[in-house]
Amino acid sequence: MQFVSRHEWGAQPPATRNGRFTSLRPGRVKGVVVHHSAVENGPRGTAAVVAFEGHHLRKGWDGIAYNFLIDETGTVYEGRGWEARGGATKGWNSKSISVCYTGHGDAKPRAKVLESFQIVTNAATQRFGDHLWLSTHRRKGSTTCPGGWLGDWVEAGMMVDAAQSDADWAGIAAYFHDLREQITVSPLGRWPRRRRGDAVRLVQARLTARGFKPGRADGVFGRKTAAAVKEFQRSQGFLKATGVVDVHTFSALFIQ
Ligand SMILES: [Zn+2]
């Protein structure tokens, strides 16, 4: 993965009185929000990043609004970076890291782009903690950003092993939607009967991916899985530690 720092792409100094961006308080960061350019056949590579900066400065903003940007080849650019508050997601800038794809997210980006999204997200998790959720601008405001394909992929959990495949992300998003409905009616747990099946397997895999220890993803809701669910619920703060995957826990686990 190629990384281009602000200095390397020739960023303007922050347009603030003291020449610094407002700092981001790490303890407040809850998630990563994905954006796209919404421009088809727009500028590419560094030119796209510079164009964004110009656009944002002309709006009277302090500088380029995103914390990071990823171009059509998967190169990652430092926007405001990890330590400054972004300006791209109204209402969420002090609580999230915003990452923008400089292409249009309606079409599936190259595998390298998806890998870079995963790398940046993993880096964010390492930096701010396992509690981070993954979301899209369209879930945080009235916009279609980051486009259909990219939005569905992110909301389906930006799954690591599927990045290279031609997975049908719209189908997967629909599947998640159905699963959520099912769980609303019938939460997953050990009681009144031990739940088994794909939904349990998915929960186990997701818990593992987020650093919890539910044991092997065997699709059986056992003691270890319940303990890992409890630990996840405690880590969230706002969930009751029941060890049962109800719809709130499911949403916190996969989407936000
Ligand atoms: Zn956006």
Boltz pocket constraint, residues with backbone or C-beta under 6 A from the ligand:
constraints:
  - pocket:
      binder: B
      contacts: [[A, 34], [A, 35], [A, 36], [A, 88], [A, 137], [A, 143], [A, 145], [A, 146]]
      max_distance: 6.0
